[in-house]
Amino acid sequence: MNQLPLQGIRVLDLSWIIAGPTATRFLASMGAEVIKVGSARRPDPSTRGPAFQAYNQSKLYASLNLSKPEGLELVKLLLAISDVVIENFAAGVIERLGLGYDVVRAARPDIIMVASSGTGHFGPHTDYVAYGSLLQHYTGWNSISGHPNREPVTGGLWADPWVGMELAMVTVASLNNRVLTGEGQYVDFSMAEALSACLPEAVLDYQMNDRVKDPMGNRDDWYAPHGVYHCFGSDRWVAIAVTNGSEWAALCGLIGRSDLTSNSKYATAEGRRQFQDELGTAITEWTMQHEDIEAMRLLQQAGVPAGPSQDILRVFQEPQLSEAGYFNRVKTRDGEERDLPGLPWRFEGTQAPILTEAPVLGEHNDYIYGGLLGLSQGVVAQMVEEQIIY
């Protein structure tokens, strides 16, 4: 059986919380040996919650106090035997720690350093401290999310895992470039720019038409009907997206309202968008007679794009995800088993992704300091006593 694509790659993970650990979790699942570095002096804040178990699967975990000169020297030794180093501190933090790219490159000239921050490491806002939830506001995402005439959506933490996946892809691309050129590189990754790149229509609409996009709920700029409709049962809904005339006719036939297709004001998508409220009433009269899964099945059979709007419990129980292999059973150190998310892609002809439970701080100190760096047990014990390995 072929190896996983990143077999033989070592990644030094200096990141924390969500975005960086998500990226290195993907790299570890694809076969890379990921060494997460943390310290009891300043623990990863995500350790307090269950999300840590998903973001840090399949990694090794070393405890190391970077505030001590001896700790800094140990990091340099690890850099010398690593292919990639990833950090996602605020701009300037890694340099103040004494681990800027010049130092990293001196330890290994062809290393790839991926530095992710809220707004990047150059520009007038580079010193801003930012989390993904704040950047969703900074980039305008939340201003166009939600329903008209209501306050913008204020929460959500989707930006960090989204950026984490992009960081993983950038890292793999950089590794591929090194194979072709033999050169390492420094990657300055801006979370704000990554999020803004996902809003091309809104940005171009302002540039070309001097028009600021407003929130529109579940509706669409072009398609109609397009929304989420109440079904039979408490808090049950089905999403429907009509994208052309044949789907519109199929929808009308299914709900028993062929009269709508003969009405000229609904003949075009523009007309249907204009009268979505009254169309929504007609559609809801039909959806309320069906449970959401049944409504989706009937709509799909008729050729109308549709799907149930599910809560997290139902997503977890979704047979498509479990039977397709997305959820994976992971055995924990206390002997229990837990289903955790896997990879959203498959590699044909290779071994299964590496998925183990998240480690605890210092769990792999013996292997990392003794096995990889060759330090004696006595030296390691002394460093533990002096809170260098801490």
N, C-alpha and C positions, 0 to 999 in steps of 0.2 A: 504494500500500500504506500502511495506517495506521502511525503511529509506535508505538514501544514506550510503555508506560504512564508511565514516568518520564522520557521525553525532555524535556530542558530543565531538569531538577532537578539541582542541584549539591550534593554531599555532602562535607563535610570529615571525613575519617576519622582520628581521633586514637586509634583502638583498636589492639590488638595481640594476638598469640597466636592464639586460635581463635574465641571467641564473637563479638566485635565484628567482626573481619574476615570471618567467615562472613556476618553480616548485610549488611555493605556490599558483599560479593561478589554477593549476590542483588540488591541495589539497582542495582549496576553492570550486571548482566546484563539487568535490566529497563529499561535505557536511561539511568540517571542517570550524570552525570559525577562519579566518585568520586575525590577527591584524598587519597591516603594520605600521611600525614606521619610521617616517621621520622627517625632520626639515627644516624650512625656512632658517636656518643658512647654510645648505649645501644640497640643494634640489637634489632629484634623477635626474640625467642628462637626463634620458629618458622621463621626464615630458614634455620636449620641443617638442617631436614628437608624431605622432598618435599611434606609437607602444605601448605607455604607456596604451592605452585603451584596448589592447588585453592582455598585460602581467599582468594587475592588476584588471581584472574583479572579481567581487564577494567578494571583500575584505572590511574590515574596515580600516580606515586610521587615525592614531593618530599622532599629532605633538608633538615632544619631543626633547629637546636639551640635548644630551648626554654629552656635554662638561661640564655641570654643575653638581656638586655632587648631587643636589636634583633630577636632571633628571636621574642620575644613580640609585638612590634609587627607583624611580618610575619603572624603567625597572626591577629591582629585584622583585618588587611586582607583576609585570606582569608575570615574569618567574615563580613565585610561583604558579600561577594558570593556567599555560600553560603546554601542553603535549610535544610540540616540539618547538625548536627555530632554525631558519635557518639564516645563514649569509654567504655572499660571498665577504667579503673584502679581500684585499691583506693579506698574512700571517703576523701575528703579530699585525694587526690593532685592532682586537677585544680585544686582551690582553691589549694593551695600553689604550683602553677605559675603562678597568677595568671589562671586561665581559668574561674572559677566562672560560674554562670548570669548573675549581675549584669553581669559583664564581657562575656559572650557576647551578652546582650540589648542591651547598650549599643552593640555593634558593628552589630547588625541587630535591630530590635525584634520582627519577626515570625519570627525563626529558631526552628527546632525543635531542642532539645538533648535527646539521648537518653543518659542516664548509667546504665550497667549496672555493677553490682558484685555481690559474692558474696551479701551479706545486705541490700543496700539502703543508703540514705544516712541512715536514721533508725532509732533503736532501740538497745538495750543491746549488741548484737553488731555494730554497724555498722563497728567498727574491725578486725574479723577480716579477715585476708588469706586468701582462699579461691580455689581453682581448682575447675573442674567436677568433677574426680575426687574431691576432698575433699567437695564439696557433696552428692555422691551418698550419702555416709555421713551427713553432717550432717542431711539431710532424711529419712533412714530408707529411702531407696530400696534401698541395698545390704543392709539388714537383712532384707528380704523377698525378695531375689534369691538364687538358688542352691537347693541341695537340703537337705531336713531333716536334722538331726543332723550337719551339717557347718559349718565356719566360713563366715561370710558372704562373698559375692563381694567381692574387694578391689580389683579394677581396673576398667578401662573408661573410655572418654573420650566417651561418647555425650552427656553433659549439655551440653557446650559447643556442638556443632553444633545440638542441639535448641534451646537458648536463642538461638543465632544466627538461626535461622529465625523464632522468636518476635519477636526484636528487629526483624527486617525487616518483619514484619507490623505491629508497633506503629508503626514509622516511617511506613509507608504510610497507616495509619489517621490519624496525626497530620497528614500532608500533606493528606489528604482533609478533615479538620476545618478546616485553614487555608483551604482553598478555600471552605468554607461560612461561616466566621466572620471570616476575614482575620487571625486571631490565631495567633501561635506559641505554644509551650508547652515546659515542662520535664518530661521523663519520667524518673522515678526507677524503674529496673527492678531488681528483686531476683531473682537467679538462684535463690536458695533458695526463694522464694515460687513462682516459676515451676515448679520441680520438685515442690514440695509440692502444688501444684494438680493434679498428675497422679496423686495418691494419694487420691482422695476416699473410695474404699471402705474403705481401711485406717483413715483418720482417723475416719470416721463409725462404723466398727465399734467402735473404742475408746470414742468418746463415748457411743454408745447401748448397747453390750453389755459395756463394760469388758474388752474382749478385744484383746490385742496380736497382730497378724497374724504368723505364722511363715512362713518360706520353704517352698515346696512344689514346687520343681523345675519340671518341665514340666506339672504338673497344674493343674487349674482348680477354682475354688470351686463351680462348678455342673455343668460338662460332664464326661462320661466315656463311653468312654475318651478320654483327652486326654494325648498325650505324643509322644515321639520314639522310633521303633522301628528296630532294627538291620536293615539290608538286606544283600543279597549284596554282597561286596566289602569291601575294607579301609576302615574309617571311613566307611561310607555309611549314611545314616539317612533315614527319611521321617517327617514330622510328620503326625499324624492328630488331628482334632478332631471328635468326635461330639456334636452339639448337640441331637438330638431322637430320638424313637423310630424314625422312618422311616430315618434315617441309621444307627442301630444295627442295624436289620434288614438294611439293604443291606450293611453291613460283614460281618455274620455270614454272609450268603449268599455274598458274594464270597470269603471265606476258607474256605468249605466247612464252617462250624460253625453250621448252623441249629439245632443242639441248644442253643446258648447262648440263643437267643431264646425257647425254650420253658421255660427255667429261671427260676422266679419270682424268685430272688434278684437277677437281672439285669434285671428288668422295668422298674425305674425308674432315673433318673440317680443317685439317692442310693445305691441298691443297687450300681450299677456303680462308683461312686466307692469304696465300701467294699471292693470286691473287685478293684481295679485291678491288683494284682500278678498274680493268676492270669489275668485277662483279657489282661494284657500278654504273658504267656507264650504264650497261644493266638495272639495277633496276630503275635508275633515269629516263630512257626513258619511263618507264611505270608510275612511280609515278607522273611525270610532266603532265600526262594526266588526273589526278584526284585531286580533293580537298582533303585535309588531312583527314577529317572525313570519306569521302567516301573510300579513300584508306585504312584506318584502318578497316572499316566495311568489305570490300572485303577480306582483308588479314585475319581478324579474322574468317570469314566464311570459308575460305580455311584451317583454322587450323594453321595459321602462327601468332605468337605473334607480336602484333603491337599496336601502339598508337600515337596520334597526339602530337607534341611538341608545347605546348600552352603557350601564354603569360599570364600575371597575369589577364588581363581583361577577357579573355576567361575562365580561371580557376574559377574566381568569378562567372561567368555565367554558370558554369558546372552543369547540372541538377542532376548528381549523388550526388554531394556534398550538394546541397540545398534540394533535395527530400529525401535524406537519413538522414537529420537532422543535418549535420555538421555545416552549417551556421545557426545562430540563430538571430532572430529579438530582439534587446535590446532597450528598451525605455530610452532615455537620460533625464537628469534633466531639459533640456530646452524644453522638449515635443516632440523632434524629435525621429525618430527610425533609428537604424543603424544595419546592419547585421555584426556580429562578429563571428570569429571561435569558435566552441564549443569543445567537446572532441572527440578524434579519436577512442573512444571505446564506447560501450553501456552496460548498466547494465539491464539485464532482470528482471522484477518484482519489480523494484524500481522506485521512483519518478524521474523526469527528472533532469539533472544536474542543479545546481544553477548558473545562468548566469545573472549578472547585470552589469551595466556600471562601469568603474573604478571610484573610489572615488577621492575627492580632499583632499589635506592636511588638517588635522584637522576636517574633516567632522564628525567624530564619537567621538570626544573628550568627549562629555557629557556622552555617554554610557560607554566609556572605563574608564574614571576617576571617574565619578559619579556612574554609574551603577555597574561596575565590582570592582573597588577599593574602592568605598564608600566614596570618598572625597566630602566634602561639596562644594556648589557653591562658597562660599567665598574663600575657600582655592584654588580652581581651578582658580578663577579670579585673586588671588594674584600671582599664579604661571605664569599665562599668562602675567601679568604686569611685572614680573621679568624675562621674556623670558626663563622660564624653560619649560613650555608648549608652544613651539614656533617652 
